[in-house]
Amino acid sequence: MNKQNQKLLLQLARKTIENHFKRKNYDLESIPAEFKEKMGVFVTLHENRQLKGCIGNIEPIKSLYEGVKENALNAAFHDPRFSKLTEGELKKVHLEISVLTSPRKLEYRSPEELLSKLTGKEGVILEKNHRRATFLPQVWEELSDKKKFLEHLSLKAGLNPEAWKEAKIYVYYAEVFEE
C-alpha cells in the first residue's frame, strides 16, 4: 500500500473517532478502489507507548474501508480491557493500522516442529476447544521467545499455558503503519 493510502486510512480512523464525539459520521470524499477490497484489519491505539485499545477482524469479511472505521470505534470505545477513550485523551493517542493477509493453517506433528516453523514475523491464531485468540506480528517485539509467545497466546484464549502444543495454529502477515 502506498504512503498516500496509508495516510488516508490513518486519517479515516482518527476522524471517525473524532466525529463520534460530535455524533457525526465521517467518510472520505472519494474511496480508492483498494479500500473496497475485503481484508482483515486491526486498529490499535497507544497512549504514552502503552496499549489503549486494539480491535480488528482477522478474516477478510468487510471492506478495508468499513473495517478501519468500525475497528477504530471499537478499539476506542469497546475494547473490554480498557476504559472508553475520552475526548481529552484523543489528542494523546497514537494510531496504528495493521492490514492482514488471509490466514493459512500451519501443519505440524510435534511442538518442536511448530516452534521450528515460526519465524517471529507472522501473526498467530491459536484455536482449541472452541476457543480462539490471536497475536498480531508486532507482539513478537515484546514476546520474542517462541514458547512464551505461544503460552501467552494460550492464556489469552482462556486455555492453560501448554494448550498450544495440541492446538490448531494459523499464521498471517500484516502491513503495519502508524501516525
C-alpha positions in Angstrom: 0.0 0.0 0.0 1.4 3.4 -0.9 2.2 6.1 1.6 -0.8 8.3 0.5 -3.3 5.5 1.0 -1.7 4.6 4.4 -2.1 8.3 5.4 -5.8 8.3 4.2 -6.6 5.2 6.3 -5.0 6.7 9.4 -6.9 9.9 8.7 -10.1 7.9 8.3 -9.5 6.1 11.7 -8.8 9.4 13.6 -11.6 11.4 12.0 -14.1 8.6 12.7 -13.2 8.6 16.4 -13.2 12.5 16.5 -16.6 12.7 14.8 -18.0 10.0 17.2 -17.7 12.7 20.0 -19.6 15.1 17.8 -22.2 12.4 17.0 -21.4 12.8 13.2 -20.4 10.2 10.6 -17.2 10.6 8.7 -16.5 9.4 5.2 -13.7 10.2 2.8 -14.7 12.3 -0.2 -13.6 9.6 -2.6 -12.7 6.0 -1.7 -9.8 4.4 -3.5 -10.6 1.1 -5.2 -8.2 -0.9 -3.0 -10.2 0.3 0.1 -13.2 -1.6 -1.2 -11.4 -4.9 -1.2 -12.3 -7.3 1.7 -9.4 -7.6 4.1 -8.6 -8.4 7.7 -7.6 -5.2 9.6 -6.8 -4.2 13.1 -6.8 -0.7 14.6 -4.6 -0.2 17.6 -4.5 2.8 20.0 -1.5 3.7 22.1 -1.2 6.3 24.8 2.3 7.1 26.0 3.5 3.9 24.3 1.0 1.8 26.3 -1.8 -0.1 24.7 -5.1 1.7 25.0 -7.2 -0.4 22.6 -6.9 -2.9 19.8 -9.8 -4.4 17.9 -10.0 -6.0 14.5 -11.1 -8.6 12.1 -8.7 -11.4 11.2 -10.7 -12.7 8.4 -11.5 -10.6 5.3 -15.2 -10.2 6.0 -15.5 -6.4 5.4 -14.1 -3.9 3.0 -10.8 -2.4 4.2 -12.7 1.0 4.4 -15.5 -0.4 6.6 -13.1 -2.4 8.7 -11.0 0.7 9.6 -14.0 2.7 10.5 -15.7 0.0 12.6 -12.5 -1.1 14.3 -11.3 2.4 15.1 -14.6 2.9 17.0 -14.4 -0.5 18.7 -10.8 0.0 19.7 -11.6 3.4 21.2 -14.9 2.6 22.9 -15.5 -1.1 23.1 -12.2 -2.9 24.0 -13.2 -4.6 27.3 -9.7 -4.5 28.6 -9.7 -0.7 28.7 -11.9 2.2 29.7 -13.6 4.1 26.9 -11.5 6.8 25.3 -12.4 10.3 26.4 -12.3 13.3 24.1 -9.4 14.7 26.1 -7.4 11.6 25.6 -7.8 11.6 21.8 -5.1 14.2 21.3 -2.6 12.0 23.2 -3.5 8.8 21.3 -1.3 7.4 18.6 -3.0 5.2 15.9 -1.6 2.1 14.2 -3.3 0.1 11.5 -2.5 -3.5 10.5 -3.8 -4.8 7.2 -3.7 -8.6 7.2 -3.1 -11.3 4.7 -5.6 -14.2 4.8 -4.7 -16.8 7.5 -3.3 -20.2 6.5 -3.2 -23.3 8.6 0.3 -24.3 9.8 0.7 -28.1 9.7 3.0 -29.6 12.4 3.4 -33.0 14.0 5.1 -32.0 17.3 5.5 -28.9 19.5 9.2 -28.8 18.4 8.2 -28.8 14.8 5.7 -26.0 15.4 8.4 -23.9 17.1 10.8 -24.5 14.2 8.2 -23.3 11.7 7.6 -20.0 13.4 9.8 -17.1 12.2 8.8 -14.4 14.7 7.4 -12.3 11.9 3.9 -13.6 11.5 0.7 -13.1 13.3 -0.5 -16.3 15.0 -4.0 -17.6 15.6 -4.5 -20.4 18.2 -7.7 -22.5 18.2 -8.6 -25.2 20.6 -11.8 -26.4 22.3 -13.9 -23.7 20.6 -11.6 -21.0 21.9 -9.6 -18.7 19.7 -7.1 -16.0 20.2 -4.5 -14.1 18.1 -1.4 -12.0 18.5 -0.5 -9.6 15.7 3.0 -9.8 14.4 4.0 -6.8 16.5 3.7 -8.8 19.7 6.9 -10.6 18.8 8.7 -7.4 19.8 7.6 -7.9 23.4 7.5 -11.7 23.4 10.3 -12.9 21.2 10.7 -16.3 22.9 8.5 -18.7 20.8 7.4 -20.8 23.8 6.5 -17.8 25.9 4.7 -16.3 22.9 2.6 -19.4 22.5 2.0 -19.8 26.2 0.7 -16.2 26.5 -1.5 -16.8 23.4 -2.9 -19.9 25.0 -3.7 -17.9 28.1 -5.3 -15.2 26.0 -7.6 -17.8 24.6 -8.7 -18.8 28.1 -6.7 -22.1 28.0 -3.8 -23.5 30.0 -0.3 -22.3 29.0 0.5 -25.7 27.4 -2.6 -25.8 25.2 -0.6 -24.6 22.2 1.1 -28.0 21.9 -2.1 -29.6 20.6 -3.9 -26.6 19.1 -4.7 -25.6 15.6 -2.3 -22.9 14.5 -2.9 -20.4 11.7 -0.4 -17.7 10.6 -0.8 -14.5 8.7 1.3 -11.4 7.9 0.5 -7.7 8.3 1.4 -4.5 6.7 1.7 -2.2 9.7 1.7 1.6 9.5 1.2 4.4 12.1 0.8 8.1 12.6 
